[in-house]
Amino acid sequence: MFETFGVSRPAESAYRMLLTEPGLTRADLDRLLDADAGASLAELTERGLVAARADGTLRIEPPERAMDLLIAAEEAAIEARRAALAGLRDGVGDLVAEFVGGRSETFGDLIEHVTGDDAVRSRLYQIATGARRQVWTVNPGPAPSARALAASRAMDQVSRARQVRSRSVFGTEAATDAGMRAYLTETVAALDEVRLHPDPPLLLFIVDGELAVLPADVDRPGRGALVLKSPALVQPLIVLYQQLWRVSRPFEPDAGGESDTERLHRIVALLGEGQKDEAIARRLGLSVRTVRRLISVAVEGLGAESRFQAGVHAVRRGWVPAAE
């Protein structure tokens, strides 16, 4: 049992022997274990589990107290390790600056061009950890990978610890992913703001209303980034962001929990009403591209050859009430 806390097996055996036979001396313990118990007693004494009385007998802490002592020591070690790691995180900024510096080019005090996927990620990390008040983001495209979400969670914790708040716009399609919905739910629960847009136009970061980051190539957003530092360049992007924010709808965890099956059923029902793709997209807050993809999934899943036949099959399967 004590091995979990790094206590050796001989030391635990010595503790158990003292537990079952109180009043033993060191010599008694050597004899009963048929071995030199010196190292084991030293280990137990160091951890506060055993102490020698004036008469030479050995006193042990009862099991519940021994467990409390071991757990407290383990927690203290974890806290010390956490503090050390926090210090390392604070010091990584210099390494990031060196890494990014060799992969970026500046044009006066106006624009910085960062090249390469890894350098872009490192530069975004550097910018986010340097934020003082707020970070605004626009995030187009599908849901990110589990690894990317884990990295986002880590960054969010750093920002919240520094009282930096976030306001994020994500694509509606991304919010259909279960892992992404869980992440967005956590974000809202932490009092950061999230809204959904059917088709966000570009990837964008705005930090403290003073600095903006956007892709150098919109077709390959991860390959390079432009860091804009001039107020004349950042202000129009702030206006764009505010307009995008106004037309996006707040993410609602309960509403966001709609399953893919339920969403397909709703789309088939709207098809049965004669609704066009664009109208369905507006009705459900999805992009037209997403609606068309889901229609294809529904038609294939129902084994239909056309939209009309999909509606017939949907009624037969109970996806849509016959009255509809």
Secondary structure, 3 states (H helix, E strand, C coil): CHHHHCCCHHHHHHHHHHHHCCCCEHHHHHHHHCCCCHHHHHHHHHCCCEEECCCCEEEECCHHHHHHHHHHHHHHHHHHHHHHHHHHHHHHHHHHHHHHHCCEEEECCCEEEEECHHHHHHHHHHHHHCCCCEEEEEECCCCCCHHHHHHHHHHHHHHHHCCCEEEEEEECCHHHCHHHHHHHHHHHHCCCEEEEECCCCCCEEEECCCEEEEECCCCCCCCEEEEECCHHHHHHHHHHHHHHHHHCEECCHHHHCCCHHHHHHHHHHHHHCCCCHHHHHHHHCCCHHHHHHHHHHHHHHCCCCCHHHHHHHHHHHCCCCCCC
